[in-house]
Amino acid sequence: MVRMLVLYNHPEDTAAFDKHYNEIHIPLAKQMPGLLRYTVSRNLSKKAPYYLIAELDWEDRDAMRASGDSEIGAKAGADVANFATAGATTMVFEVAEV
């Protein structure tokens, strides 16, 4: 399995971020082909380095690439600039249960 982590920096306007993320971005991203799992973790501490962390899982790297290259994947990727004005970091990992 392959997991993409998206680590969102603290936005200036958390209400605007949350509204767009919940009402527009999540429904859009959940349509990405081959997406197996999508979870969101919200940080409980204002001192934490990230406001929100999204985890998206695909079967393998090829499935993730195909999903990102799809029309809906391109729309989801482009949408990040509409709400993550403080920036975000993306990482991709191979996942193994131990």
Buried (B, 14 or more C-beta within 10 A) or exposed (E): BBBBBBBBBBBEEEEEBBEBBEEBBBEBBEBBBBBEEBEBEEBEEEEEEBBBBBBBBBEEEEBBBBBBEBEBBEBBBEBBEEBBBBEBEEEEEEEEEE
